[in-house]
Amino acid sequence: QVQLVESGGGSVQAGGSLRLSCAASGYTYSTNCMGWIRQAPGKEREEVAIIHSDGSTDYADSVKGRFTSSKDNADNTLYLQMNSLKPEDTAMYYCVADTRNCLHGMDYWGKGTLVTISS
């Protein structure tokens, strides 16, 4: 099992920045990819950023150029730096991990951290 715990959410004004963290523990060696998925009220889930085993990262078009995800392998922590935030970025952000390739659902989910952006 892998446990994922997010932190860093909060409320900021549009144009501001936030950095989310995700502490991973347990059998982290079993995961091939990690990332962030968000869900806003009344909207479908959106894959924000996925870091693959080869180190490449896929970003949603809606966040390209504004968000950057990184991973510290030394302490098994995933980060999401979010800049130039917009009200439409308001959502619950979930840290996710998968033992396969993150293409067909995620094996592990954190409980989420809420990000609220005011205009």
Buried (B, 14 or more C-beta within 10 A) or exposed (E): EBEBBBBBBEEBEBEBEBEBBBBBEBEBEEBBBBBBBBBBEEEEEBBBBBBBEEEEBBBBEEBEEBBBBEBEEEEBBBBBBBBEBBEEBBBBBBBBBBBEEBEEEBBBBBEBBEBBBEE
